[in-house]
Amino acid sequence: MLFRDVPIKRKLTSVIMLTSSIVLLLTCLAFATYELITFRRAMTRNLATLAQVVAANCTGAVAFLDENEAREKLLSLKAERHIVAAAIYDRDGKLFSQFRINEPGQTFPARPGTDGPRFTRDSLIFFEPIIKGGQRLGTLYLESDLEALFALIRLYGGIVLLVLAGSFLVAFALSTALQKGISQPILELAGAAQAVSNRKDYSVRAKKWGQDELGQLTDSFNGMLALIHERDVSLRDSEERLRLALEASRTGTWNWDLKSNKMTWHRPYDEKAQAPFGPKPGVFGGAFEDFMELIDPQDRLTLTGAMKQALEQKTAFSSEFRVIWPDGSVHYLAGRGKGFYDEAGKPLRLTGVLQDISERKMAEEHAQELRRALEVSERQRAVERERARLARDMHDELGASLTRITMLSQSVQSDVQGQPEAAAEVDQIHSTAREITRAMDEIVWAVNPKYDTLDGLAAYLSRFAQQYLSGANIRCRLKMPVQLPPLALSAEVRHNVFLAFKEALNNVVKHARATEAFISLELRPTGFMLLLADNGRGFQWSPGGPRPAASGDGLRVASGNGLMNIQKRMEEIGGRCDWDTAPGAGTRTTFTVKTES
């Protein structure tokens, strides 16, 4: 066995140092591993951003097959210290343009790989599609070295070694000083035991160093020596230890005298503490019926049956039941006992122990609540996984089909020139496909749990508003917080806010005759406020709803159906929508949403 013959001082020092070193090493390794994983993710995000920017800049060169311009775009990457190679592949997967900084002779992949990042032994490779007008023109290839990652590994390795070395020295010094508090009492006991064994001198007493477990061990050892000469002292010491045990376990004793039908109990622990049944200790309530009055009515029949069964079958009694204190509070007790009988086998009394288990019962109930909460959480996660799968399937399968329909309708448009009816139908197919694609994107966004945050809502609303208003030649000004808190929003809240906001944008485009729109998001202590303001002609509004404008006053006529729909959607999620409009002063639409935190 390890350390079996090693002195106690060295054992304690070794155990303390070994435990401290292992815990510190694991902590340092966990911290370093976390930092390395975070750094790798940051490298991937930075390279992805750079790839998107370069791919966007190269769309013209790839579209017109201008190799010189493409190479100039790639040469601009020399400013990136860690970029070692870059290349452009055309839409057929052939190498179109390339450059390499450190190793000109090294070859590029014959064909582009899967889009996205891939780590190799000494580099990070990224393939980014070059897209223009929804068509893929080619692929951008970027290769970055891992020198920054290797430098971070070397730095963390040095820090871990220095921390371990310093901590080892500190742990050694502290363990050497602190182990004396444990080893000294043990050595004192060992010396006393050896003196008794060698000299048969039972007057020897070990010195007590404290009130901890070693102090209790010293007391027991000295008590054992005194037991040989003082049996009466030993008996009193035994009773004291029993009292301490009952006190520590919060256990009392009880007795049911069947002849007199009296129930008594005794609590040997702190007299200031609350008794199991609430009243003062001593003679308990008199008759057995008085005792049953304190039991919860739902447990009386079960408790009585268990006690009678134990007496009739001469088995141990065991039951858990509830008692009602005078203040009305309910407490759980556990009773254990056995029966005593006369020579004829007739029961005389039933006696045993009584323990308050309210805390244990509360812990069990809390554990059940936690299990139920965990089940709810598991079901919620399952729903979120299903939402994510549905969003992926819609995006991958329906999106590809709709894109193909759009592309086919574009190619057919040139074939039906001169045929007005056919051209109109093809245009309608093209427009319908685009509308369905846009609607599908909205559904995918609403279903995908990845966007169940305030930040996801703000980003989508900003992007949608810019695209929607730019198509109507309306200037869009945005004022969004630079950094939003990680506030979770349900899919229902996001979807209703978006539809209400979309309806308000539609009113600006179709009815307001505006040239500019302003959109802002403001955080509130209980939620957030979304504002949409335009410089259009406004409409007549009252708290009861919109009213048609008087003829010739220059205001637009508001039928109210769209506005009522907006109000209804906001009310469904516990929010509200307010309008502030005046003739010639535009309209301010305010969406107020309350959140849980």
Backbone torsions as a table, in degrees:
resi	resn	phi	psi	omega
1	MET	NA	138.4	-177.3
2	LEU	-61.9	131.4	177.1
3	PHE	67.7	18.1	-174.4
4	ARG	-63.1	-40.7	-176.3
5	ASP	-104.0	14.3	-178.4
6	VAL	-88.1	140.2	177.3
7	PRO	-56.2	152.6	-174.8
8	ILE	-62.3	-35.2	179.2
9	LYS	-62.1	-45.8	-179.2
10	ARG	-68.6	-34.8	177.3
11	LYS	-60.2	-49.1	-178.3
12	LEU	-62.6	-44.1	179.2
13	THR	-61.5	-43.8	-178.0
14	SER	-66.1	-42.2	-179.1
15	VAL	-64.6	-43.8	-179.7
16	ILE	-63.1	-46.6	-178.6
17	MET	-66.4	-42.0	-179.8
18	LEU	-63.6	-45.2	179.6
19	THR	-63.1	-46.0	-178.8
20	SER	-63.2	-42.4	-177.9
21	SER	-65.7	-42.8	-178.8
22	ILE	-65.9	-44.6	179.8
23	VAL	-62.1	-43.5	-179.6
24	LEU	-66.6	-40.0	179.0
25	LEU	-63.4	-44.5	178.9
26	LEU	-63.3	-39.1	178.8
27	THR	-63.8	-45.3	179.5
28	CYS	-63.7	-42.3	178.7
29	LEU	-64.2	-41.3	178.9
30	ALA	-63.6	-43.7	179.8
31	PHE	-63.4	-45.5	-179.3
32	ALA	-64.3	-41.1	179.1
33	THR	-62.3	-43.4	178.2
34	TYR	-61.0	-44.8	-179.2
35	GLU	-63.7	-40.0	-179.8
36	LEU	-66.2	-42.4	178.7
37	ILE	-64.2	-42.1	177.8
38	THR	-62.5	-40.0	-179.3
39	PHE	-66.5	-40.2	177.5
40	ARG	-61.7	-41.9	179.1
41	ARG	-65.1	-39.2	178.5
42	ALA	-63.8	-40.6	177.2
43	MET	-59.9	-43.8	-179.0
44	THR	-63.4	-43.6	179.8
45	ARG	-64.0	-42.7	-179.1
46	ASN	-63.9	-43.0	-179.5
47	LEU	-67.7	-35.7	177.8
48	ALA	-63.9	-42.1	178.3
49	THR	-62.5	-45.6	178.9
50	LEU	-61.7	-40.7	-179.5
51	ALA	-64.7	-39.0	179.4
52	GLN	-64.6	-41.7	-179.9
53	VAL	-65.0	-47.8	-178.6
54	VAL	-64.5	-41.5	-179.7
55	ALA	-61.9	-40.0	178.1
56	ALA	-64.8	-37.1	179.3
57	ASN	-71.3	-23.0	-175.0
58	CYS	-95.0	0.4	-175.7
59	THR	-62.3	-40.1	-179.8
60	GLY	-65.2	-45.0	-178.8
61	ALA	-63.6	-40.1	-179.5
62	VAL	-72.3	-37.8	-178.5
63	ALA	-63.4	-39.1	-179.3
64	PHE	-99.3	8.5	177.6
65	LEU	55.3	41.3	178.3
66	ASP	-92.2	96.5	-174.8
67	GLU	-67.3	-36.9	-178.8
68	ASN	-64.7	-45.8	179.4
69	GLU	-64.7	-38.5	178.4
70	ALA	-62.1	-40.6	-179.8
71	ARG	-68.1	-37.3	177.1
72	GLU	-61.6	-39.4	177.6
73	LYS	-63.2	-40.6	-179.7
74	LEU	-69.6	-37.3	-178.9
75	LEU	-64.9	-20.4	177.7
76	SER	-66.6	-13.6	179.6
77	LEU	-77.5	-4.5	177.4
78	LYS	-61.3	-25.1	179.4
79	ALA	-69.0	-20.3	177.0
80	GLU	-83.7	112.8	-170.9
81	ARG	-63.0	-32.7	-173.8
82	HIS	-95.7	-4.4	177.5
83	ILE	-78.7	121.1	-177.1
84	VAL	-107.5	-17.3	-178.9
85	ALA	-160.2	152.6	176.7
86	ALA	-153.6	150.1	-180.0
87	ALA	-156.4	160.0	177.3
88	ILE	-126.1	131.2	175.2
89	TYR	-108.6	142.9	177.9
90	ASP	-78.4	-176.7	-176.0
91	ARG	-66.1	-19.0	177.6
92	ASP	-88.6	1.9	179.7
93	GLY	82.5	15.0	178.7
94	LYS	-94.9	147.1	-179.2
95	LEU	-66.2	122.5	-175.2
96	PHE	-103.6	-45.1	179.2
97	SER	-151.9	151.4	-175.2
98	GLN	-155.6	161.9	166.5
99	PHE	-163.8	151.1	179.1
100	ARG	-138.9	136.5	-172.5
101	ILE	-86.5	-52.9	-170.0
102	ASN	-93.8	-36.0	-174.9
103	GLU	-127.0	82.8	-175.9
104	PRO	-62.0	-26.5	-175.6
105	GLY	-81.5	-10.9	-176.9
106	GLN	-75.0	139.1	-175.5
107	THR	-85.0	159.3	176.0
108	PHE	-97.7	162.4	175.1
109	PRO	-57.3	141.1	-178.5
110	ALA	-62.5	-34.8	179.2
111	ARG	-138.5	153.3	179.8
112	PRO	-66.0	145.9	178.6
113	GLY	-88.9	-164.7	179.0
114	THR	-67.4	140.8	179.9
115	ASP	-59.7	139.3	176.8
116	GLY	116.1	-174.6	-174.3
117	PRO	-87.0	158.4	173.5
118	ARG	-155.6	124.8	178.5
119	PHE	-88.7	134.6	171.2
120	THR	-111.1	-170.2	-176.0
121	ARG	-63.4	-37.9	-175.1
122	ASP	-133.2	16.9	-179.0
123	SER	-157.2	166.1	175.1
124	LEU	-119.0	120.5	-176.4
125	ILE	-108.4	140.8	-178.3
126	PHE	-138.5	128.4	174.3
127	PHE	-108.8	124.4	-178.0
128	GLU	-124.3	125.8	178.9
129	PRO	-69.1	143.4	174.7
130	ILE	-101.7	110.8	-172.0
131	ILE	-123.1	140.9	175.1
132	LYS	-144.0	126.7	179.1
133	GLY	62.2	30.2	179.9
134	GLY	82.1	0.5	-179.9
135	GLN	-111.0	140.5	178.8
136	ARG	-85.5	117.3	-179.3
137	LEU	-92.9	-22.9	-177.7
138	GLY	175.4	-163.5	-177.4
139	THR	-138.4	136.7	176.0
140	LEU	-98.5	134.2	179.5
141	TYR	-115.5	123.5	176.1
142	LEU	-124.9	141.1	178.1
143	GLU	-130.6	124.7	-179.4
144	SER	-118.7	141.6	177.4
145	ASP	-77.1	170.2	-178.7
146	LEU	-110.3	26.8	-176.7
147	GLU	-62.7	-39.4	179.3
148	ALA	-63.0	-39.9	178.5
149	LEU	-65.9	-42.4	179.7
150	PHE	-65.2	-38.4	178.5
151	ALA	-64.2	-38.4	178.4
152	LEU	-66.0	-38.4	178.5
153	ILE	-63.5	-43.5	179.5
154	ARG	-64.3	-39.7	179.9
155	LEU	-63.9	-47.7	-179.7
156	TYR	-65.2	-35.7	177.4
157	GLY	-61.8	-43.0	178.1
158	GLY	-65.1	-40.7	179.8
159	ILE	-63.8	-43.6	-179.8
160	VAL	-61.2	-42.9	-179.8
161	LEU	-64.3	-43.4	179.4
162	LEU	-63.7	-43.5	-179.7
163	VAL	-64.1	-41.8	179.7
164	LEU	-64.8	-41.6	-179.1
165	ALA	-64.8	-46.9	179.5
166	GLY	-64.4	-42.1	-178.7
167	SER	-66.8	-34.3	178.7
168	PHE	-62.0	-44.0	179.9
169	LEU	-65.7	-43.5	179.6
170	VAL	-64.7	-42.8	179.5
171	ALA	-62.9	-38.3	179.1
172	PHE	-64.3	-44.2	-179.4
173	ALA	-65.3	-44.0	-178.7
174	LEU	-68.3	-42.4	-178.9
175	SER	-64.9	-36.4	178.1
176	THR	-63.5	-38.2	-178.8
177	ALA	-79.0	-39.7	-173.0
178	LEU	-81.5	-25.6	-176.5
179	GLN	-67.4	-16.7	179.7
180	LYS	-63.3	-32.0	179.4
181	GLY	-64.9	-21.6	179.0
182	ILE	-100.4	-43.8	-174.9
183	SER	-72.6	-33.7	-176.2
184	GLN	-63.0	-46.9	176.5
185	PRO	-62.1	-36.2	179.5
186	ILE	-67.1	-42.8	177.5
187	LEU	-63.8	-35.3	177.8
188	GLU	-64.6	-42.7	177.5
189	LEU	-64.6	-41.7	179.5
190	ALA	-62.7	-40.3	179.1
191	GLY	-65.4	-41.3	179.0
192	ALA	-65.0	-42.5	179.3
193	ALA	-62.8	-40.5	179.3
194	GLN	-66.6	-37.7	178.1
195	ALA	-64.8	-41.7	178.0
196	VAL	-64.4	-42.4	-178.7
197	SER	-66.7	-39.2	-176.4
198	ASN	-80.2	-43.3	-172.4
199	ARG	-102.9	-6.6	-176.5
200	LYS	55.7	35.7	-178.1
201	ASP	-101.2	101.8	-176.2
202	TYR	-85.9	3.9	175.2
203	SER	-84.9	-6.4	179.2
204	VAL	-67.4	138.5	176.1
205	ARG	-130.0	137.4	177.6
206	ALA	-80.7	141.9	179.7
207	LYS	-74.6	132.9	179.2
208	LYS	-91.9	128.5	-173.6
209	TRP	-103.6	-11.3	-177.8
210	GLY	-174.4	-175.6	-178.2
211	GLN	-104.0	12.7	-178.2
212	ASP	-85.3	-162.8	-178.6
213	GLU	-61.1	-37.4	177.8
214	LEU	-66.3	-34.5	175.3
215	GLY	-64.4	-41.0	176.8
216	GLN	-64.7	-38.4	177.1
217	LEU	-63.0	-39.8	178.0
218	THR	-64.5	-42.5	176.9
219	ASP	-59.2	-43.8	-180.0
220	SER	-63.2	-39.8	-179.7
221	PHE	-64.8	-47.2	178.8
222	ASN	-65.5	-36.0	177.3
223	GLY	-65.0	-36.4	177.8
224	MET	-63.5	-37.6	177.5
225	LEU	-67.2	-40.6	-179.7
226	ALA	-70.2	-25.4	-179.3
227	LEU	-60.3	-32.0	-177.3
228	ILE	-64.0	-37.0	-176.0
229	HIS	-103.2	-23.8	-173.3
230	GLU	-129.4	84.9	-177.7
231	ARG	-67.1	-35.3	179.3
232	ASP	-65.4	-40.6	177.4
233	VAL	-64.1	-39.1	179.0
234	SER	-63.2	-38.6	-179.9
235	LEU	-64.6	-45.9	178.2
236	ARG	-61.9	-37.6	178.5
237	ASP	-65.1	-37.6	177.8
238	SER	-64.5	-41.8	178.5
239	GLU	-64.4	-36.5	178.9
240	GLU	-65.6	-40.4	178.6
241	ARG	-64.9	-36.7	176.6
242	LEU	-63.3	-42.9	178.3
243	ARG	-61.0	-41.4	178.9
244	LEU	-63.4	-38.7	179.0
245	ALA	-65.2	-43.5	178.2
246	LEU	-64.7	-37.6	178.9
247	GLU	-65.7	-43.5	-178.4
248	ALA	-63.9	-35.5	-177.9
249	SER	-92.9	1.2	180.0
250	ARG	55.9	48.1	-175.2
251	THR	-113.1	138.8	175.8
252	GLY	-121.3	173.4	178.9
253	THR	-115.8	154.6	-179.5
254	TRP	-143.6	159.8	-178.6
255	ASN	-151.0	131.6	177.4
256	TRP	-115.3	108.7	178.2
257	ASP	-86.2	111.3	-174.5
258	LEU	-71.7	-28.4	-177.9
259	LYS	-69.6	-45.0	179.5
260	SER	-94.7	-7.8	-178.1
261	ASN	59.4	32.3	179.3
262	LYS	-99.6	141.1	177.2
263	MET	-117.2	121.2	178.1
264	THR	-126.9	155.8	176.2
265	TRP	-146.5	160.1	-179.4
266	HIS	-141.6	138.2	179.5
267	ARG	-115.3	111.8	-176.2
268	PRO	-83.0	-4.9	-177.0
269	TYR	-91.2	-167.8	-171.2
270	ASP	-47.0	122.0	-178.0
271	GLU	-67.5	-18.6	-179.7
272	LYS	-82.4	-16.0	-179.2
273	ALA	-75.8	157.0	-178.9
274	GLN	-70.6	137.4	-179.3
275	ALA	-77.1	161.2	179.9
276	PRO	-58.6	-32.0	-178.0
277	PHE	-108.0	8.0	177.6
278	GLY	91.3	-50.2	-176.9
279	PRO	-68.5	178.1	179.8
280	LYS	-71.0	154.4	179.5
281	PRO	-69.8	166.8	178.7
282	GLY	120.7	-143.2	178.1
283	VAL	-68.3	130.1	-171.6
284	PHE	-103.0	106.4	164.1
285	GLY	59.2	-7.3	179.3
286	GLY	90.8	-112.6	-172.1
287	ALA	-76.3	164.7	178.4
288	PHE	-62.2	-33.3	179.0
289	GLU	-64.8	-34.3	176.8
290	ASP	-64.4	-37.5	176.6
291	PHE	-62.5	-42.3	-178.3
292	MET	-67.7	-24.7	178.7
293	GLU	-64.4	-25.9	-179.2
294	LEU	-83.7	-11.4	-178.8
295	ILE	-82.9	145.2	176.6
296	ASP	-58.2	131.6	-177.5
297	PRO	-52.9	-31.6	-178.5
298	GLN	-71.4	-19.0	-177.0
299	ASP	-106.7	-4.2	-174.4
300	ARG	-64.3	-47.9	-177.7
301	LEU	-62.9	-42.5	-179.6
302	THR	-64.6	-43.4	-178.8
303	LEU	-65.7	-44.5	179.4
304	THR	-62.0	-41.9	179.3
305	GLY	-64.4	-39.0	179.7
306	ALA	-66.6	-39.7	-179.9
307	MET	-68.1	-43.8	179.6
308	LYS	-66.1	-38.7	178.9
309	GLN	-63.6	-40.9	179.6
310	ALA	-63.4	-38.2	-179.8
311	LEU	-72.6	-41.1	-177.4
312	GLU	-70.8	-41.2	-177.5
313	GLN	-92.1	-1.5	179.9
314	LYS	55.3	46.9	178.0
315	THR	-116.8	170.4	178.9
316	ALA	-69.3	143.0	178.1
317	PHE	-94.8	134.5	178.6
318	SER	-152.9	126.1	-178.9
319	SER	-160.0	150.6	173.9
320	GLU	-119.5	133.4	-175.0
321	PHE	-150.7	169.5	-179.2
322	ARG	-107.6	142.6	176.1
323	VAL	-121.8	151.6	-179.0
324	ILE	-110.7	118.0	179.5
325	TRP	-75.6	163.2	178.7
326	PRO	-58.1	-27.3	179.6
327	ASP	-82.0	2.9	177.5
328	GLY	92.0	-9.6	-179.6
329	SER	-74.5	150.0	-177.6
330	VAL	-106.1	133.4	179.3
331	HIS	-130.0	149.5	179.6
332	TYR	-98.5	134.6	177.3
333	LEU	-126.3	148.9	174.3
334	ALA	-117.5	123.8	-179.7
335	GLY	-110.4	133.9	176.4
336	ARG	-131.1	143.0	180.0
337	GLY	-175.0	-177.4	178.9
338	LYS	-148.4	158.6	-179.6
339	GLY	-95.7	153.9	175.9
340	PHE	-120.7	140.4	-170.3
341	TYR	-129.9	158.7	175.1
342	ASP	-84.8	-174.7	-177.1
343	GLU	-63.9	-27.1	179.4
344	ALA	-84.5	-2.0	-179.8
345	GLY	87.3	8.4	179.1
346	LYS	-82.2	131.8	-177.6
347	PRO	-66.8	135.1	178.5
348	LEU	-102.9	-44.6	-177.9
349	ARG	-157.3	161.0	176.4
350	LEU	-125.7	120.7	-175.1
351	THR	-135.1	158.4	-179.1
352	GLY	177.2	-155.4	-177.7
353	VAL	-118.2	158.9	-178.2
354	LEU	-134.7	131.6	-175.9
355	GLN	-133.7	136.5	177.0
356	ASP	-81.2	116.4	-177.9
357	ILE	-114.9	25.2	-178.0
358	SER	-60.2	-42.5	-178.6
359	GLU	-63.2	-40.7	178.7
360	ARG	-63.9	-42.8	179.1
361	LYS	-62.5	-41.6	178.1
362	MET	-62.4	-39.4	178.4
363	ALA	-64.9	-39.2	178.2
364	GLU	-65.0	-43.3	178.1
365	GLU	-63.4	-39.7	177.5
366	HIS	-63.8	-40.0	178.4
367	ALA	-63.2	-38.9	176.8
368	GLN	-63.7	-41.6	177.3
369	GLU	-62.3	-40.3	178.2
370	LEU	-64.0	-40.6	178.1
371	ARG	-64.0	-40.7	177.2
372	ARG	-64.8	-40.7	177.6
373	ALA	-63.2	-37.3	178.6
374	LEU	-65.8	-39.8	177.4
375	GLU	-62.6	-42.6	177.6
376	VAL	-62.2	-41.8	179.2
377	SER	-63.4	-40.0	178.8
378	GLU	-64.1	-41.4	177.9
379	ARG	-64.4	-39.1	179.0
380	GLN	-64.4	-41.9	178.1
381	ARG	-64.9	-35.8	177.6
382	ALA	-63.9	-40.7	177.4
383	VAL	-63.4	-41.8	179.6
384	GLU	-64.6	-38.9	176.9
385	ARG	-64.2	-39.4	179.2
386	GLU	-67.0	-38.2	176.0
387	ARG	-62.3	-41.8	179.1
388	ALA	-64.8	-40.3	179.0
389	ARG	-65.0	-43.3	178.6
390	LEU	-61.0	-41.9	178.7
391	ALA	-62.8	-42.3	179.1
392	ARG	-64.5	-45.0	-178.3
393	ASP	-63.0	-43.0	179.3
394	MET	-63.4	-43.4	-177.9
395	HIS	-67.0	-43.7	-174.5
396	ASP	-76.2	-44.1	-173.9
397	GLU	-86.8	-57.9	-179.4
398	LEU	-66.2	-38.6	-179.1
399	GLY	-60.8	-44.2	179.8
400	ALA	-64.0	-41.4	179.9
401	SER	-65.0	-43.9	179.4
402	LEU	-65.3	-37.9	176.7
403	THR	-62.2	-41.0	178.4
404	ARG	-64.3	-41.4	178.2
405	ILE	-60.5	-43.4	179.7
406	THR	-61.3	-45.0	-179.2
407	MET	-65.9	-40.6	178.8
408	LEU	-65.3	-39.5	179.7
409	SER	-66.1	-35.5	176.3
410	GLN	-64.7	-40.8	-179.6
411	SER	-69.9	-29.2	-179.7
412	VAL	-77.5	-23.4	-177.0
413	GLN	-57.7	-38.7	179.8
414	SER	-71.0	-23.4	-178.1
415	ASP	-82.5	-17.2	-176.9
416	VAL	-109.1	16.2	175.6
417	GLN	-62.9	137.2	-175.5
418	GLY	90.0	-4.7	177.0
419	GLN	-117.0	88.4	-171.8
420	PRO	-55.8	-45.4	-177.0
421	GLU	-65.5	-46.3	179.9
422	ALA	-64.5	-40.2	179.6
423	ALA	-63.5	-39.3	179.4
424	ALA	-64.8	-39.9	179.3
425	GLU	-66.8	-40.2	178.6
426	VAL	-64.6	-42.8	177.0
427	ASP	-60.1	-39.7	179.7
428	GLN	-65.8	-39.4	177.0
429	ILE	-62.3	-44.2	-179.2
430	HIS	-62.9	-45.2	-179.2
431	SER	-65.9	-42.0	-179.8
432	THR	-63.1	-41.8	179.5
433	ALA	-62.8	-40.0	179.3
434	ARG	-66.8	-40.4	178.7
435	GLU	-64.6	-41.4	179.1
436	ILE	-65.3	-39.2	178.4
437	THR	-61.4	-44.4	179.0
438	ARG	-65.7	-40.8	177.6
439	ALA	-64.8	-37.7	178.6
440	MET	-66.3	-38.7	177.1
441	ASP	-60.5	-39.3	178.5
442	GLU	-65.1	-40.6	179.9
443	ILE	-66.6	-43.3	179.4
444	VAL	-60.8	-42.4	178.4
445	TRP	-63.0	-42.0	-177.9
446	ALA	-69.1	-32.3	-176.3
447	VAL	-83.3	-34.2	-173.0
448	ASN	-67.2	119.2	-179.0
449	PRO	-68.2	-10.8	179.1
450	LYS	-63.6	-24.7	-177.0
451	TYR	-102.4	17.7	-179.4
452	ASP	-78.8	50.6	178.1
453	THR	-139.0	161.7	176.4
454	LEU	-64.5	-37.0	178.5
455	ASP	-63.5	-41.5	177.8
456	GLY	-64.0	-38.8	177.8
457	LEU	-65.8	-46.0	-178.2
458	ALA	-62.2	-42.7	-179.4
459	ALA	-63.6	-42.5	-177.9
460	TYR	-69.9	-41.4	178.3
461	LEU	-62.1	-40.8	180.0
462	SER	-63.6	-47.0	-178.4
463	ARG	-65.1	-42.3	-178.9
464	PHE	-65.2	-43.2	-178.7
465	ALA	-63.1	-43.1	179.8
466	GLN	-62.2	-44.4	-180.0
467	GLN	-67.6	-42.2	-175.4
468	TYR	-68.5	-44.4	-177.2
469	LEU	-74.4	-33.2	179.7
470	SER	-64.6	-33.1	177.4
471	GLY	-66.9	-21.8	177.9
472	ALA	-101.8	11.6	179.8
473	ASN	58.4	39.3	176.6
474	ILE	-112.4	126.7	179.9
475	ARG	-69.5	136.6	-177.8
476	CYS	-117.4	122.6	175.7
477	ARG	-113.6	131.3	-176.8
478	LEU	-115.2	143.2	173.0
479	LYS	-138.3	92.6	-178.1
480	MET	-115.8	147.2	176.1
481	PRO	-58.9	141.1	-179.8
482	VAL	-64.4	-39.9	-178.7
483	GLN	-134.9	123.3	-179.5
484	LEU	-103.2	147.7	178.5
485	PRO	-69.7	157.6	-180.0
486	PRO	-73.9	67.5	-176.0
487	LEU	-91.8	120.9	-178.3
488	ALA	-80.0	136.9	175.6
489	LEU	-126.3	138.7	178.2
490	SER	-72.7	160.9	178.7
491	ALA	-62.0	-33.8	179.0
492	GLU	-64.4	-43.9	179.5
493	VAL	-64.3	-48.3	-179.3
494	ARG	-59.7	-44.3	-175.4
495	HIS	-66.4	-44.3	-179.0
496	ASN	-68.1	-39.5	177.5
497	VAL	-63.3	-42.7	-179.1
498	PHE	-64.3	-45.6	-178.3
499	LEU	-64.6	-39.2	177.4
500	ALA	-64.8	-43.5	178.3
501	PHE	-63.9	-39.5	178.8
502	LYS	-64.4	-41.0	178.1
503	GLU	-63.3	-39.4	177.9
504	ALA	-65.9	-40.6	176.3
505	LEU	-62.5	-39.6	178.8
506	ASN	-62.2	-38.1	176.8
507	ASN	-64.6	-38.7	178.6
508	VAL	-62.9	-43.9	-175.9
509	VAL	-71.8	-42.9	-170.9
510	LYS	-88.4	-29.6	-169.9
511	HIS	-122.4	-26.1	-168.1
512	ALA	-78.8	-22.1	-174.1
513	ARG	56.8	41.4	-177.6
514	ALA	-91.3	156.0	174.7
515	THR	-112.3	-9.7	-177.9
516	GLU	-151.4	142.9	176.9
517	ALA	-132.0	143.5	-179.2
518	PHE	-122.1	130.7	-177.2
519	ILE	-127.6	131.0	178.7
520	SER	-141.5	156.4	177.0
521	LEU	-127.9	128.0	-177.5
522	GLU	-128.1	129.6	178.8
523	LEU	-78.5	142.0	176.8
524	ARG	-123.4	160.3	178.9
525	PRO	-58.2	-30.9	-178.0
526	THR	-110.9	11.2	-179.6
527	GLY	163.4	-138.2	179.2
528	PHE	-149.8	162.7	179.9
529	MET	-126.5	128.8	178.6
530	LEU	-109.7	127.8	-176.4
531	LEU	-117.3	133.5	172.8
532	LEU	-126.3	114.7	-178.7
533	ALA	-122.9	141.1	177.1
534	ASP	-131.5	164.5	179.0
535	ASN	-104.4	31.7	-178.2
536	GLY	-80.0	-158.8	-171.8
537	ARG	-91.0	-8.0	176.4
538	GLY	76.6	-176.3	177.2
539	PHE	-155.8	166.2	179.9
540	GLN	-81.3	133.4	-174.3
541	TRP	-142.4	144.6	174.8
542	SER	-142.4	160.7	179.8
543	PRO	-55.6	-25.5	179.2
544	GLY	-79.5	-10.3	-179.5
545	GLY	134.8	173.1	180.0
546	PRO	-73.7	149.6	176.7
547	ARG	-125.1	146.4	176.6
548	PRO	-59.9	143.8	179.4
549	ALA	-74.0	150.8	175.3
550	ALA	-66.2	147.3	-177.4
551	SER	-61.7	131.2	174.1
552	GLY	82.8	4.2	-177.5
553	ASP	-90.8	-0.2	175.5
554	GLY	84.9	-2.7	178.2
555	LEU	-91.2	152.7	177.7
556	ARG	-81.9	155.3	-179.2
557	VAL	-87.8	125.0	-179.7
558	ALA	-107.8	109.5	-179.6
559	SER	-68.2	-30.1	174.8
560	GLY	99.9	-16.0	-177.6
561	ASN	-64.6	-47.3	179.5
562	GLY	-63.8	-40.3	-179.8
563	LEU	-67.2	-38.5	177.6
564	MET	-65.7	-36.3	177.2
565	ASN	-63.8	-39.5	178.2
566	ILE	-61.6	-47.0	179.8
567	GLN	-61.2	-41.0	-178.1
568	LYS	-65.4	-42.0	179.8
569	ARG	-63.8	-41.0	-179.2
570	MET	-69.2	-36.6	178.5
571	GLU	-66.7	-31.5	179.8
572	GLU	-63.1	-26.9	-179.3
573	ILE	-107.2	16.8	177.5
574	GLY	76.8	18.0	179.8
575	GLY	-109.3	-166.7	179.0
576	ARG	-153.0	161.8	178.1
577	CYS	-131.7	132.6	179.4
578	ASP	-126.6	146.0	178.1
579	TRP	-119.0	139.1	174.7
580	ASP	-128.5	108.1	-174.4
581	THR	-139.4	152.4	178.7
582	ALA	-152.0	154.8	-179.0
583	PRO	-57.0	123.2	175.9
584	GLY	74.5	0.6	-176.8
585	ALA	-110.5	11.0	178.3
586	GLY	76.2	-168.8	-176.9
587	THR	-134.1	137.6	173.8
588	ARG	-115.3	115.3	178.6
589	THR	-105.7	122.4	-176.8
590	THR	-115.8	124.4	176.1
591	PHE	-106.4	119.8	179.7
592	THR	-111.8	124.0	-176.2
593	VAL	-123.8	131.0	175.6
594	LYS	-96.9	140.7	179.2
595	THR	-121.3	168.1	-178.0
596	GLU	-72.1	-30.2	-177.7
597	SER	-143.4	NA	NA
